[in-house]
Amino acid sequence: MIRLFETNKIRDVYELEGDWDFQPINEGDSVCERYEYRMPVPACLELHPDFRTYRGKAAYRRKVDVSKDTSIKLNFKGVSHTADVYWNGMHVAHHYNAYTPFSTYIKDVEKGEHELVVIVDNTFSEKSKLHIANDYYTYGGIIRPTSIEYISDVCIDRLSCTSFQKDGVWGADIKVWVTNHHDTIQKVEIKGQLADTPISFGFIEIQANETVDVQINKMFEQLIPWELNNPSLYLLTLHVYTDHQTTPVDDLIERVGFRTVTTENGRIQLNGQDIILKGYNRHEDHPLVGASFPYQLLVQDLELLIETGANSVRTSHYPNDERFLDLCDERGIAVWEENHARGLVLDQMSDPLFQKQCMDCNEEMVQNHVNHPSILIWAILNECASNTQEGKVMYKEQLEQIKELDSSRPVTYATHHREHDICFDLADIISFNLYPLWYTDEDPGELVDQARIWAEELGGGGKPIIMSEFGGDGYYGLRHPNAVRGTEERQAIIIEENLRAYTKRSFISGMYIWQFADCKVVEDTGWLMSRAGTKNSKGIFDEFRRPKLAASVVKKYFSE
């Protein structure tokens, strides 16, 4: 399942799910002569009993039967963490980052059987500045869905739709990117509809082997806005016609919602109404599937979020599977989506590859997910060097990049630098990661009041404030009458004291518990060795989604 709705009716799309040939290979190899294993796709390779702790390169291979002479597009929603794609032995794509999608076009493919090989690499190497030993597990393999599309020589690459309201009427800025794979100039017409309203971009000329983008600004009558308690969605369908033909040669369908997100008077507004975001930080991690979630487990996570009264989720610390975002669109769950960079110090950020890989991730995140109405906030660089002048240069460049790609949403970053942070002036929302009663003995109420003063004094005056992380360990089933550290009782006390403080303060616009469910961590760094069972146990649910005592506390405060 690529998406939760049909994205094409004219273009043929086929999923490449199933067993692929699989073989670990040596560093430097790009050819594999012998395959001894079979591996499901999508899946994490660590789920195979022979590769539970494997970190290295591996080759995936399958035969692809193309039913007609055509050009094709190969889509990969997530390969961890580096992918090199070969079609009939020809290298056709290279991509870094497990959590953003990529695609590649191949022209003039003949009818018949072809060989598709994907070389994956999940090593912590000098070439990887974002996938490093960290407080979560980097799984390997083709972890998200992949597909093949039969495309025409003139085809739609992507579209974006951002909404606005004027004089009580909803409008949209709609932009479409179209590529001409012909060797000659093509004159094409682009038209379609949103809901029941026709849309036309008129006729355009596209030079040979070039991509153009065209944009319209259009108002729509009698549309229902997307809201948390009423997530109205509409299909946006576009068709491409060539040479005044009456039959379209290509199409693309997106699903959109109409809403505005603003940050005025120190609060966050959805469609002009103040909202308070109540939710969890969530890792894509499950002991049965690793980071490769089937639809059923995506739904289970979302239903548990809703059952405990949450109205929001933070995609810590990377862009999420688009099917999960589709579910948030449908269920009316607000999303804070962030790029992939967690807990990096200035020495790590100073490598030129770091900023490039972040910027690539930002671009792919926004371009591929911009049409999700559930995403209310873009974020970058969790707990990185926002306390340094050199780091501020990088924060500024990345936040400005995201604003250039999409100005319809506020931007933020989560900091743990307290009074030493110097980047508050760059963000629309000020977000604090603080762990009173766990890593410190501070009172949550007194600490958040102090955090507000830091924000006011350091460039964040008048901006909304979110408590982006707080919590404490609680090992499932560990009980003690004295509520000692690590018990479910102590975790429930910590969560209650924090939520009591934050829900009483009108200047708090959001709170995200660390974390939704326990997750696996690596053993590659010294301080992480203290995580018993290679597991971060701050989840309100354990890794199998069994609720801890704190779940009832969360429901009590989030449901008020």
HELIX and SHEET records of a PDB file:
HELIX    1   1 LEU A   45  LEU A   47  5                                   3    
HELIX    2   2 PRO A   49  PHE A   51  5                                   3    
HELIX    3   3 TYR A  295  GLU A  307  1                                  13    
HELIX    4   4 GLU A  322  ARG A  331  1                                  10    
HELIX    5   5 LEU A  346  MET A  349  1                                   4    
HELIX    6   6 PRO A  352  HIS A  369  1                                  18    
HELIX    7   7 GLN A  389  LEU A  405  1                                  17    
HELIX    8   8 ARG A  418  HIS A  420  5                                   3    
HELIX    9   9 PHE A  424  LEU A  426  5                                   3    
HELIX   10  10 PRO A  444  GLU A  457  1                                  14    
HELIX   11  11 GLU A  488  THR A  503  1                                  16    
HELIX   12  12 TRP A  527  SER A  530  5                                   4    
HELIX   13  13 ALA A  532  THR A  534  5                                   3    
HELIX   14  14 ALA A  550  PHE A  558  1                                   9    
SHEET    1   A 4 ASP A  12  GLU A  15  0                                        
SHEET    2   A 4 THR A 146  ILE A 151 -1                                        
SHEET    3   A 4 THR A  70  PHE A  76 -1                                        
SHEET    4   A 4 PHE A 102  VAL A 109 -1                                        
SHEET    1   B 6 TYR A  37  VAL A  41  0                                        
SHEET    2   B 6 GLY A  18  ILE A  25 -1                                        
SHEET    3   B 6 LYS A  57  VAL A  66 -1                                        
SHEET    4   B 6 GLY A 112  ASP A 121 -1                                        
SHEET    5   B 6 THR A  82  TRP A  87 -1                                        
SHEET    6   B 6 MET A  90  TYR A  96 -1                                        
SHEET    1   C 2 VAL A  79  SER A  80  0                                        
SHEET    2   C 2 GLY A 141  ILE A 142 -1                                        
SHEET    1   D 3 VAL A 154  LYS A 166  0                                        
SHEET    2   D 3 VAL A 169  ASN A 180 -1                                        
SHEET    3   D 3 GLU A 210  PHE A 220 -1                                        
SHEET    1   E 4 THR A 197  ILE A 206  0                                        
SHEET    2   E 4 GLN A 186  LEU A 194 -1                                        
SHEET    3   E 4 TYR A 234  THR A 242 -1                                        
SHEET    4   E 4 ASP A 250  VAL A 256 -1                                        
SHEET    1   F 2 TRP A 226  GLU A 227  0                                        
SHEET    2   F 2 ASN A 230  PRO A 231 -1                                        
SHEET    1   G 3 VAL A 261  GLU A 264  0                                        
SHEET    2   G 3 ARG A 267  LEU A 270 -1                                        
SHEET    3   G 3 GLN A 273  ILE A 275 -1                                        
SHEET    1   H 9 LEU A 277  ASN A 281  0                                        
SHEET    2   H 9 SER A 312  ARG A 314  1                                        
SHEET    3   H 9 ALA A 334  GLU A 338  1                                        
SHEET    4   H 9 ILE A 375  ILE A 380  1                                        
SHEET    5   H 9 VAL A 411  THR A 415  1                                        
SHEET    6   H 9 ILE A 430  ASN A 433  1                                        
SHEET    7   H 9 ILE A 465  GLU A 469  1                                        
SHEET    8   H 9 ILE A 508  ILE A 513  1                                        
SHEET    9   H 9 LEU A 277  ASN A 281  1                                        
SHEET    1   I 2 CYS A 519  LYS A 520  0                                        
SHEET    2   I 2 LYS A 535  ASN A 536 -1                                        
END                                                                             
